[in-house]
Amino acid sequence: VSTRPGTHLEICEKVAKAGKACYVEKPVGRCREETEKIAKLFADAGLPLYTAYISRAYDRTQAIRTLISNGAIGDEITNVSYKLIGSGGARDMDGELPWRLDAKDSGGGLIMDVGCHVLDRIDYLCGPLIDVKGSATNKHQPNVPVEDFVQLTAKIGKGAWAAIPNKEGASVTCSWDFASTEAPCDEFNIIGPKGSLKMAAMSPSAPIEVYDSSGKLVEKLNFEMPEHTAQALIQAVTDDLRGIGKQDFLSFGDNAIRTSEVLDTVLDSYYGGREIGYWTRTNWPGSPSGALL
């Protein structure tokens, strides 16, 4: 199911009714409640639901996981930070109101299409985001109804699946400034007591830099651009369905629900609630007064 998120629930209902396993594009639903409904459809039917958080399966993501597991930055993660200025490579942004900026289609602004990847990757590598606090505003686009700036703080909770299992307490700070005219920036840092990893987040092939605790560059890992960015995850899904192997980076309904919950937390005040149907309201507390909903 690779249609716009606003159509996912209706299509998934038909897929589950037909008794088929499903691979559905991120962020799955437009809010946590909708993502949970989709996950429940397949759980109740006893069918697999795979979710398309493809960056988990990138070679560079697996290299990050190996570096952390092998102690490249120490025996724990102390801080995770991310900063994006720019669109993060979002496509099909032409026209008066691209669908990615139409909440009934996408669930919100580019945080739903672009930011969700980073949030899921933090969850996969480090553990679940807890104690999430954040806000969203429209800083640059008075004629666009959805947010274009999002920031959050959080802590890392215990996750058995993390690169360092069940470690908790690391601080997380993230910001996305999607429509700024400032110089583009895409910087993702994972820091521990013995060093740090620095990289761009919105790329399947950009290098990873490894620094020691003094800030000295000790290693730079380079990667080839995959011919098809989704290939590794789709192959893993295919292998899982055929019963010939199960990769730990497979993405299911549970991690999609966690990411939807984080998104809802930081967007809640902008939309005046994130229950199913918020996209039909004719006014949102955070929307610019001149924007047409």
Stockholm file with secondary structure:
# STOCKHOLM 1.0

chainA/1-293         VSTRPGTHLEICEKVAKAGKACYVEKPVGRCREETEKIAKLFADAGLPLYTAYISRAYDRTQAIRTLISNGAIGDEITNVSYKLIGSGGARDMDGELPWRLDAKDSGGGLIMDVGCHVLDRIDYLCGPLIDVKGSATNKHQPNVPVEDFVQLTAKIGKGAWAAIPNKEGASVTCSWDFASTEAPCDEFNIIGPKGSLKMAAMSPSAPIEVYDSSGKLVEKLNFEMPEHTAQALIQAVTDDLRGIGKQDFLSFGDNAIRTSEVLDTVLDSYYGGREIGYWTRTNWPGSPSGALL
#=GR chainA/1-293 SS CCSCGGGHHHHHHHHHHTTCCEEEETTCSSSHHHHHHHHHHHHHHTCCEEEECGGGGSHHHHHHHHHHHTTTTCSSCCEEEEEEESCTTCCCCCSSSCGGGCHHHHSSSHIIIIIHHHHHHHHHHHCCEEEEEEEEECCSCTTCCSCSEEEEEEEECCCTTSSSTTCCCCEEEEEEETTCCSCCEEEEEEEETTEEEEECSSCSSCCEEEEETTSCEEEEECCCCCSSTTHHHHHHHHHHHHTSCCCTTCCBHHHHHHHHHHHHHHHHHHHTCCSTTGGGCSCCTTSCTTCCC
#=GC SS_cons         CCSCGGGHHHHHHHHHHTTCCEEEETTCSSSHHHHHHHHHHHHHHTCCEEEECGGGGSHHHHHHHHHHHTTTTCSSCCEEEEEEESCTTCCCCCSSSCGGGCHHHHSSSHIIIIIHHHHHHHHHHHCCEEEEEEEEECCSCTTCCSCSEEEEEEEECCCTTSSSTTCCCCEEEEEEETTCCSCCEEEEEEEETTEEEEECSSCSSCCEEEEETTSCEEEEECCCCCSSTTHHHHHHHHHHHHTSCCCTTCCBHHHHHHHHHHHHHHHHHHHTCCSTTGGGCSCCTTSCTTCCC
//
